[in-house]
Amino acid sequence: MEVSVNAVKFKPTSALLEFIDKKVKKVETLLPQAIKADVTLKVDKDHDVCNKVADVRVVIAGDDLFASKQCDTFEEAVDQCVDALKKQVDKLKDKWHK
């Protein structure tokens, strides 16, 4: 699965990019049908705490899974997005097996 990262108005570190790639690819282990994942990172308000926003969209044939979280760090936001996507994968698999 291809993972693309779009950072709005900043350049992410290579460590952050590696973290995102590793975390988001965990969804592929649960859902081999995943074609690609698009991750968007942005800072909501510079002066606010808990201002890092991560949006993750996983594209599969016929459906898209999407999660958006706002946290203190991008790593935490991506981690929570992946957790939310895992729940969506479980629901999708239940739907497919009915």
Secondary structure, 3 states (H helix, E strand, C coil): CEEEEEECCCCCCHHHHHHHHHHHHHHHHHCCCEEEEEEEEEECCCCCCCCEEEEEEEEECCEEEEEEEEECCHHHHHHHHHHHHHHHHHHHHHHHCC
